[in-house]
Amino acid sequence: MTKSSAADLGWINSLTWYMSARKTALRAALTFRTPISVLDQIDMRVHYSGYFLNLMAAIDIFDEITLLKSSNFKEQLYSSFAFNGFPNGKANYSYIRELRNAVVHRGLDLTSAAHITDDNFPMLLAERQVQNLNKSKTFFAFGTYLLDIIQKCESIIGPVMLDCLKDLAIFETNIDIEAAINNYYQSIEQSQAIPEPFKAMARGIEFQPEWVEMVHASEMKALCEALTAFNITNELELNQNKYNLKNK
């Protein structure tokens, strides 16, 4: 098994955060039912936008971290991101990237058009096409509704990430305990938030190696959970039951 320092594996917390945050954003977005107030519409826009912002940030990690570049993540993603009627996986991926870019840089409103279901749920229409910044390329939606797009993202992106990490044996990696302990004491000394009396107490603690192993195992578990697909169907049913009880 490979032994890595906490610094070597620092990207784990970032990847876990972004993939967890995309679930949080989607969970919040799926709670809305009509009638929707102006403030509700703003919140819904924020949450759906947050889904794509966090998802794409997680994807960018695989491009930025040297260790992960050997996983051929993009090639696997393009290959898997092909669907019936939409066989070009690279173009489909480019659609969600440019959709995110349009939200961030050009203020695209993902909630501007919707069909309302019999259950009062706003099914947002996906932006039919998006362009890159200089408008030299156009990419088309691979689904009618935004949830169609999200459902396909959920079915592919997290699982591909998980497969890549397993291929790299990331989950079998041992943490360098000595380096982790040194990092702990160094963080205490450098902290500007911890009062000196508490620093003195922290210096006196004999840091146990098993604590490092427990934290590392917990981080790996959290990463696995963050990469699992979000069950949209179950969440919609749960929210609908809550809505029905509230409006009896």
Solvent accessible surface area in square Angstrom, and as a share of the most:
residue,aa,sasa,rsa
1,M,178,0.80
2,T,93,0.54
3,K,137,0.58
4,S,13,0.09
5,S,26,0.17
6,A,39,0.30
7,A,83,0.64
8,D,83,0.43
9,L,11,0.05
10,G,37,0.35
11,W,15,0.05
12,I,1,0.01
13,N,88,0.45
14,S,49,0.32
15,L,0,0.00
16,T,20,0.12
17,W,159,0.56
18,Y,69,0.26
19,M,1,0.00
20,S,42,0.27
21,A,13,0.10
22,R,1,0.00
23,K,28,0.12
24,T,80,0.47
25,A,11,0.09
26,L,0,0.00
27,R,104,0.38
28,A,28,0.22
29,A,1,0.00
30,L,0,0.00
31,T,71,0.42
32,F,27,0.11
33,R,21,0.08
34,T,25,0.15
35,P,129,0.81
36,I,50,0.25
37,S,61,0.40
38,V,117,0.67
39,L,131,0.65
40,D,47,0.24
41,Q,53,0.24
42,I,82,0.42
43,D,66,0.34
44,M,6,0.03
45,R,82,0.30
46,V,90,0.51
47,H,54,0.24
48,Y,3,0.01
49,S,12,0.08
50,G,15,0.15
51,Y,0,0.00
52,F,0,0.00
53,L,67,0.33
54,N,27,0.14
55,L,1,0.01
56,M,0,0.00
57,A,22,0.17
58,A,0,0.00
59,I,0,0.00
60,D,33,0.17
61,I,11,0.06
62,F,5,0.02
63,D,58,0.30
64,E,119,0.53
65,I,46,0.23
66,T,112,0.65
67,L,78,0.39
68,L,1,0.00
69,K,119,0.50
70,S,78,0.50
71,S,9,0.06
72,N,88,0.45
73,F,8,0.03
74,K,43,0.18
75,E,107,0.48
76,Q,60,0.27
77,L,0,0.00
78,Y,57,0.22
79,S,88,0.57
80,S,43,0.27
81,F,0,0.00
82,A,43,0.34
83,F,34,0.14
84,N,152,0.78
85,G,72,0.69
86,F,71,0.30
87,P,109,0.69
88,N,88,0.45
89,G,6,0.06
90,K,121,0.51
91,A,31,0.24
92,N,7,0.04
93,Y,8,0.03
94,S,21,0.14
95,Y,0,0.00
96,I,0,0.00
97,R,51,0.19
98,E,22,0.10
99,L,0,0.00
100,R,35,0.13
101,N,29,0.15
102,A,9,0.07
103,V,20,0.12
104,V,73,0.42
105,H,129,0.57
106,R,107,0.39
107,G,43,0.41
108,L,36,0.18
109,D,34,0.18
110,L,9,0.04
111,T,11,0.06
112,S,84,0.54
113,A,45,0.35
114,A,41,0.32
115,H,94,0.42
116,I,91,0.46
117,T,52,0.30
118,D,149,0.77
119,D,75,0.39
120,N,54,0.28
121,F,10,0.04
122,P,3,0.02
123,M,36,0.16
124,L,5,0.03
125,L,54,0.27
126,A,12,0.10
127,E,62,0.28
128,R,167,0.61
129,Q,68,0.30
130,V,9,0.05
131,Q,61,0.27
132,N,29,0.15
133,L,144,0.72
134,N,114,0.59
135,K,142,0.60
136,S,78,0.50
137,K,122,0.52
138,T,47,0.27
139,F,32,0.13
140,F,111,0.46
141,A,14,0.11
142,F,0,0.00
143,G,16,0.15
144,T,87,0.51
145,Y,53,0.20
146,L,2,0.01
147,L,16,0.08
148,D,47,0.24
149,I,0,0.00
150,I,0,0.00
151,Q,80,0.35
152,K,50,0.21
153,C,1,0.00
154,E,3,0.01
155,S,62,0.40
156,I,29,0.15
157,I,0,0.00
158,G,1,0.01
159,P,49,0.31
160,V,13,0.07
161,M,0,0.00
162,L,32,0.16
163,D,75,0.39
164,C,0,0.00
165,L,0,0.00
166,K,113,0.48
167,D,109,0.56
168,L,48,0.24
169,A,46,0.35
170,I,4,0.02
171,F,47,0.20
172,E,85,0.38
173,T,11,0.07
174,N,70,0.36
175,I,17,0.08
176,D,42,0.22
177,I,45,0.23
178,E,127,0.57
179,A,27,0.21
180,A,15,0.12
181,I,33,0.17
182,N,85,0.44
183,N,58,0.30
184,Y,55,0.21
185,Y,63,0.24
186,Q,97,0.43
187,S,60,0.39
188,I,17,0.08
189,E,86,0.39
190,Q,122,0.54
191,S,29,0.19
192,Q,188,0.83
193,A,93,0.72
194,I,58,0.29
195,P,72,0.45
196,E,101,0.45
197,P,91,0.58
198,F,117,0.49
199,K,22,0.09
200,A,54,0.42
201,M,128,0.57
202,A,12,0.09
203,R,101,0.37
204,G,67,0.65
205,I,78,0.40
206,E,136,0.61
207,F,39,0.16
208,Q,54,0.24
209,P,62,0.39
210,E,86,0.38
211,W,99,0.35
212,V,12,0.07
213,E,92,0.41
214,M,131,0.58
215,V,85,0.49
216,H,20,0.09
217,A,61,0.47
218,S,68,0.44
219,E,51,0.23
220,M,16,0.07
221,K,132,0.56
222,A,40,0.31
223,L,0,0.00
224,C,43,0.25
225,E,95,0.43
226,A,4,0.03
227,L,0,0.00
228,T,67,0.39
229,A,51,0.40
230,F,16,0.07
231,N,83,0.42
232,I,5,0.03
233,T,76,0.44
234,N,86,0.44
235,E,25,0.11
236,L,42,0.21
237,E,101,0.45
238,L,87,0.43
239,N,13,0.06
240,Q,24,0.11
241,N,87,0.44
242,K,119,0.50
243,Y,51,0.19
244,N,71,0.36
245,L,120,0.60
246,K,174,0.74
247,N,88,0.45
248,K,196,0.83
